[in-house]
Amino acid sequence: MLTDSIKAGDTLEPLHIEVTEQLVRKYGEVSGDFNPIHFEDKAAKEKGFPAKIIHGMLSMAIASNIVEPYLQEGYWVKSYEMKFKAPVLVGETISIEGAIAAIEKEAVTINIIVSSSTYPQVAKGKIVLHVYK
């Protein structure tokens, strides 16, 4: 079990994931969100963005990949919250960093920060993992 080898303050292996137009298109199909700000530069610029932006929930889903090693070790996501600070532009690579905030008897709390080349912090959040019994 990973809780035997980790401690508060430990950092997770960072991830760098490109958010392609194809990924945004597929997410739009699955979610049913076809807002033009995600698919047309002109529409995004009319709303004050520099270019097309990805869906906020897509960035949240991508960021959750940072806990994948824990899921392979018998944990499940008990809760996940994220505060969005800035948009992610379609085609950008986002970076996800995580750090162990707390370890309790059966839970691990991980703070995450998501950034892009355009914005140093697009989102920050907290994932609480619970161990399977």
Long-range contacts (C-beta under 8 A, 24 or more apart in sequence): 1-73, 1-74, 1-131, 2-69, 2-70, 2-73, 2-75, 2-108, 3-103, 3-108, 3-131, 6-100, 6-103, 6-108, 7-100, 7-103, 8-100, 8-101, 8-102, 8-103, 9-99, 9-100, 10-99, 10-100, 11-97, 11-98, 11-99, 11-100, 12-66, 12-67, 12-69, 12-97, 12-98, 12-99, 12-100, 12-110, 13-66, 13-69, 14-66, 14-95, 14-96, 14-97, 14-98, 15-65, 15-66, 15-95, 15-96, 16-93, 16-94, 16-95, 16-96, 17-62, 17-65, 17-93, 17-94, 17-96, 18-91, 18-92, 18-93, 19-54, 19-58, 19-59, 19-62, 19-88, 19-90, 19-91, 19-92, 19-93, 19-94, 20-90, 20-91, 21-52, 21-90, 21-91, 23-58, 24-52, 24-54, 24-55, 24-58, 24-90, 27-54, 27-55, 27-57, 27-58, 27-61, 28-55, 31-55, 31-57, 38-90, 49-87, 49-89, 50-89, 50-118, 51-89, 51-90, 52-89, 52-90, 53-87, 53-88, 53-89, 53-90, 54-87, 54-88, 54-89, 54-90, 56-84, 56-123, 59-84, 59-88, 59-94, 59-114, 59-122, 59-123, 60-123, 60-125, 62-94, 62-96, 63-94, 63-96, 63-112, 63-114, 63-123, 63-125, 64-127, 65-96, 66-96, 66-97, 66-98, 66-110, 66-112, 66-127, 67-98, 67-110, 67-127, 67-129, 70-108, 70-129, 71-129, 74-131, 74-132, 75-108, 75-129, 75-130, 75-131, 75-132, 76-129, 76-130, 76-132, 77-127, 77-128, 77-129, 77-130, 78-107, 78-128, 78-129, 78-130, 79-126, 79-127, 79-128, 80-125, 80-126, 80-127, 80-128, 81-125, 81-126, 82-112, 82-114, 82-123, 82-124, 82-125, 82-126, 83-123, 83-124, 83-125, 84-122, 84-123, 85-119, 85-121, 85-122, 85-123, 85-124, 86-116, 86-118, 86-119, 86-121, 86-122, 86-123, 87-119, 87-122, 88-114, 88-116, 88-118, 88-119, 88-122, 89-116, 89-118, 92-116, 92-117, 92-118, 93-117, 94-122, 98-127, 101-126, 106-130, 106-131, 106-133, 107-131
